[in-house]
């Protein structure tokens, strides 16, 4: 998608995966690994993977669920009303999905490119006769020149689950959080607005809806980077994952009910 302002966004149909977002100044704001595998059934390392119906390994499904690698996504809508570019992709349950997650559902994923930012929205509809339970996140990799210089603002005072410490809980004490080594945290009941500040590129503001109660902060760190085959050499320095999600308390969706969670980004 190309906006008349000069901003652009790329989305691949497999996984409904956003792989690029350039602001109107031509700067790429998302990181995608140089070693990422653009292959059938493989997840793209970077951009914005859609994690559903399971976040990470919190359940019996494949890590981060199955929709991020699905080739069953279809284009539902495309528009440029009011100058904004909007793409809506949809995915319904299939015989293959029901083998691993026995539910009837529809997921609609909207990507909207604006002059001053990008937004993504995940809508889930329970089309079955039984309650369904899920966790979800929009797993955004933001590009940075050096993660050591990045700072995250807005998390101080929050309780977080530290997945780099076997899920232990702690309270964030840093007002401007520096990333030093591996960081893998789920901040519970995070505020609607978080700021990522990094050298040479100013600040990026992430605003999330109430339905996405939590916020994930992740960087693999230097020590573990060699264990990830689809991460380019030394590229652990070049991203910060900040992602809105519904993780700490799984969503319970009654038959016929729907869920809608969104996040939006803007750069100064």
C-alpha positions as CSV (number, residue, x, y, z in Angstrom):
1,X,0.0,0.0,0.0
2,X,1.2,3.5,-0.8
3,X,-0.1,6.7,0.7
4,X,-0.1,10.0,-1.2
5,X,2.1,11.4,1.6
6,X,4.9,9.0,0.6
7,X,4.3,6.6,3.5
8,X,4.1,2.9,2.5
9,X,3.3,-0.5,3.9
10,X,3.8,-4.1,2.6
11,X,1.6,-7.0,3.6
12,X,2.0,-10.6,2.4
13,X,-1.1,-12.8,2.2
14,X,0.5,-15.8,4.0
15,X,0.0,-15.1,7.7
16,X,-1.5,-11.7,7.0
17,X,2.0,-10.6,7.8
18,X,3.0,-6.9,7.6
19,X,6.6,-6.9,6.4
20,X,7.3,-3.2,5.9
21,X,6.2,0.2,7.1
22,X,7.9,3.3,5.8
23,X,6.9,6.7,7.1
24,X,6.5,9.6,4.7
25,X,10.2,10.5,5.2
26,X,11.1,7.1,3.6
27,X,12.5,5.6,6.8
28,X,11.8,1.9,7.4
29,X,10.2,1.5,10.9
30,X,9.9,-2.3,11.0
31,X,12.7,-4.9,11.2
32,X,12.7,-8.1,9.1
33,X,15.7,-10.5,9.5
34,X,18.0,-10.9,6.5
35,X,17.8,-14.6,7.3
36,X,14.1,-14.9,7.4
37,X,12.5,-17.8,5.6
38,X,9.8,-16.8,3.2
39,X,8.7,-20.4,2.7
40,X,5.4,-22.2,2.9
41,X,4.7,-23.1,6.5
42,X,7.5,-21.0,7.9
43,X,7.0,-17.9,10.1
44,X,8.7,-14.7,8.9
45,X,11.1,-13.4,11.5
46,X,10.2,-9.7,11.9
47,X,7.5,-7.3,10.8
48,X,4.2,-7.9,12.5
49,X,3.3,-11.6,13.0
50,X,-0.2,-12.3,14.1
51,X,-0.2,-14.5,17.2
52,X,-3.5,-16.4,17.6
53,X,-5.1,-18.4,19.1
54,X,-2.1,-18.9,21.4
55,X,0.7,-16.6,22.5
56,X,4.2,-18.2,22.7
57,X,4.1,-21.6,24.3
58,X,1.2,-20.9,26.7
59,X,-0.8,-24.0,25.6
60,X,-0.8,-27.1,23.5
61,X,-0.7,-25.4,20.1
62,X,2.4,-24.6,18.0
63,X,4.2,-21.6,19.4
64,X,2.3,-18.4,18.7
65,X,-0.6,-20.4,17.2
66,X,-1.2,-21.3,13.6
67,X,-2.6,-18.2,11.8
68,X,0.9,-16.6,11.3
69,X,1.8,-19.3,8.9
70,X,-1.6,-20.0,7.3
71,X,-1.9,-19.8,3.5
72,X,-5.7,-19.6,3.8
73,X,-6.0,-15.9,4.4
74,X,-8.1,-14.0,1.8
75,X,-8.5,-10.3,1.0
76,X,-11.9,-9.2,2.3
77,X,-11.7,-5.4,1.7
78,X,-9.5,-2.8,0.2
79,X,-10.2,1.0,0.3
80,X,-8.6,4.4,0.3
81,X,-11.5,6.5,1.6
82,X,-10.5,9.8,3.1
83,X,-6.9,9.4,2.0
84,X,-6.2,6.5,4.3
85,X,-5.2,3.1,2.8
86,X,-7.0,0.2,4.4
87,X,-6.6,-3.6,3.8
88,X,-8.8,-6.2,5.6
89,X,-7.8,-9.9,5.4
90,X,-10.0,-12.7,6.7
91,X,-9.4,-16.3,7.8
92,X,-11.9,-18.9,8.8
93,X,-11.5,-22.3,10.3
94,X,-10.6,-25.2,8.1
95,X,-10.4,-29.0,8.4
96,X,-6.7,-28.6,9.1
97,X,-7.2,-25.9,11.8
98,X,-9.9,-27.9,13.5
99,X,-7.5,-30.8,13.9
100,X,-5.4,-28.7,16.2
101,X,-8.0,-26.3,17.6
102,X,-11.6,-27.7,17.3
103,X,-13.5,-24.4,17.0
104,X,-15.5,-22.6,14.3
105,X,-14.2,-19.0,14.0
106,X,-13.5,-16.1,11.7
107,X,-10.5,-13.7,12.1
108,X,-10.5,-10.4,10.4
109,X,-7.2,-8.4,10.4
110,X,-7.3,-4.8,9.3
111,X,-4.1,-2.8,8.4
112,X,-4.6,1.0,7.9
113,X,-1.9,3.2,6.5
114,X,-2.2,6.9,7.3
115,X,-0.1,10.0,6.6
116,X,1.1,10.0,10.2
117,X,1.1,6.4,11.2
118,X,0.0,2.8,10.9
119,X,-2.7,0.8,12.8
120,X,-3.5,-2.9,13.0
121,X,-6.7,-4.4,14.3
122,X,-7.5,-8.0,15.1
123,X,-11.2,-9.1,15.2
124,X,-12.2,-12.6,16.3
125,X,-15.8,-14.0,15.9
126,X,-16.9,-17.2,17.6
127,X,-19.0,-18.9,14.9
128,X,-19.4,-22.2,16.9
129,X,-21.8,-23.4,19.5
130,X,-19.3,-23.6,22.4
131,X,-17.2,-21.0,24.2
132,X,-13.7,-20.6,22.8
133,X,-10.7,-19.4,24.8
134,X,-7.6,-17.8,23.3
135,X,-4.6,-15.5,23.9
136,X,-3.3,-13.2,21.1
137,X,-0.8,-10.6,20.3
138,X,0.4,-8.5,17.4
139,X,4.1,-9.2,17.6
140,X,5.7,-6.0,16.2
141,X,9.4,-5.8,15.6
142,X,10.5,-2.2,15.5
143,X,13.8,-1.3,13.7
144,X,16.5,0.4,15.7
145,X,20.1,1.2,14.9
146,X,21.4,-0.3,18.2
147,X,19.1,-1.8,20.8
148,X,21.6,-0.7,23.5
149,X,20.5,2.9,22.9
150,X,16.8,2.2,22.9
151,X,14.6,3.3,25.8
152,X,11.0,2.3,26.6
153,X,8.9,4.8,28.6
154,X,5.6,4.1,30.3
155,X,6.2,0.8,32.0
156,X,7.4,1.8,35.4
157,X,5.3,0.5,38.3
158,X,3.8,-2.3,36.3
159,X,3.9,-6.0,37.3
160,X,5.5,-8.2,34.6
161,X,6.1,-11.9,34.0
162,X,9.7,-12.5,33.2
163,X,10.0,-15.3,30.7
164,X,13.8,-15.1,30.8
165,X,13.5,-16.1,34.5
166,X,11.1,-19.0,34.3
167,X,8.0,-16.8,34.4
168,X,8.8,-15.1,37.8
169,X,6.9,-11.9,38.5
170,X,8.5,-8.6,39.3
171,X,7.7,-4.9,39.3
172,X,9.3,-2.5,36.8
173,X,11.3,0.2,38.5
174,X,12.9,2.0,35.5
175,X,11.1,5.1,34.1
176,X,13.2,4.9,31.0
177,X,13.8,1.2,30.6
178,X,17.1,0.2,28.9
179,X,17.5,-3.1,27.2
180,X,20.6,-5.0,28.4
181,X,20.9,-8.6,27.4
182,X,17.9,-10.9,26.9
183,X,14.6,-9.3,27.7
184,X,11.4,-11.4,27.5
185,X,8.6,-9.8,29.5
186,X,4.8,-9.6,29.6
187,X,3.7,-6.4,31.3
188,X,0.3,-6.9,32.7
189,X,-2.5,-4.3,32.5
190,X,-0.2,-1.9,30.7
191,X,-1.4,1.7,29.9
192,X,-2.8,2.6,26.6
193,X,0.3,4.5,25.5
194,X,3.9,3.4,25.5
195,X,6.9,5.3,23.9
196,X,9.9,3.8,22.3
197,X,12.8,6.3,22.1
198,X,16.0,5.4,20.1
199,X,19.0,7.2,18.8
200,X,18.9,9.0,15.4
201,X,15.2,8.2,14.8
202,X,13.4,10.1,17.5
203,X,10.4,8.5,19.3
204,X,7.7,6.2,18.3
205,X,4.4,6.1,20.2
206,X,2.4,2.9,20.5
207,X,-1.3,3.3,21.4
208,X,-3.3,0.1,22.2
209,X,-7.0,-0.5,22.8
210,X,-8.4,-1.7,26.1
211,X,-9.1,-5.2,24.8
212,X,-5.3,-5.7,24.5
213,X,-4.6,-5.4,28.2
214,X,-1.0,-6.4,28.1
215,X,2.3,-5.4,26.5
216,X,5.2,-7.6,25.5
217,X,8.8,-6.4,25.4
218,X,11.3,-8.8,23.8
219,X,14.9,-8.9,22.5
220,X,16.8,-12.1,22.3
221,X,20.1,-10.6,23.4
222,X,23.6,-11.4,22.3
223,X,24.1,-14.7,24.2
224,X,21.1,-16.4,22.7
225,X,21.1,-14.9,19.2
226,X,23.2,-17.7,17.7
227,X,20.5,-20.2,18.6
228,X,18.0,-18.6,16.3
229,X,18.7,-19.8,12.7
230,X,16.5,-17.2,11.0
231,X,18.0,-14.2,12.8
232,X,20.7,-12.5,10.8
233,X,24.3,-12.4,12.2
234,X,24.5,-9.6,14.8
235,X,20.9,-8.4,14.0
236,X,19.7,-8.9,17.6
237,X,21.0,-5.3,17.9
238,X,18.6,-4.0,15.3
239,X,15.1,-4.6,16.7
240,X,12.9,-4.1,19.7
241,X,9.7,-6.1,20.0
242,X,6.9,-4.1,21.6
243,X,3.5,-5.8,21.1
244,X,0.0,-5.3,22.3
245,X,-1.8,-8.4,23.4
246,X,-4.4,-10.3,25.5
247,X,-2.1,-12.7,27.3
248,X,-2.2,-12.6,31.1
249,X,-5.9,-13.4,31.2
250,X,-7.1,-15.5,28.2
251,X,-10.1,-14.2,26.3
252,X,-13.3,-16.2,26.8
253,X,-15.6,-15.7,23.8
254,X,-19.2,-16.9,23.9
255,X,-20.9,-18.4,20.8
256,X,-21.8,-15.5,18.4
257,X,-19.6,-13.0,20.4
258,X,-16.7,-11.1,19.0
259,X,-13.4,-9.6,20.2
260,X,-11.6,-6.6,18.8
261,X,-8.1,-5.5,19.8
262,X,-6.0,-2.9,18.1
263,X,-2.7,-1.0,18.2
264,X,-1.5,2.1,16.4
265,X,1.9,3.6,15.8
266,X,3.1,7.2,15.2
267,X,6.5,8.7,14.9
268,X,7.5,12.2,15.9
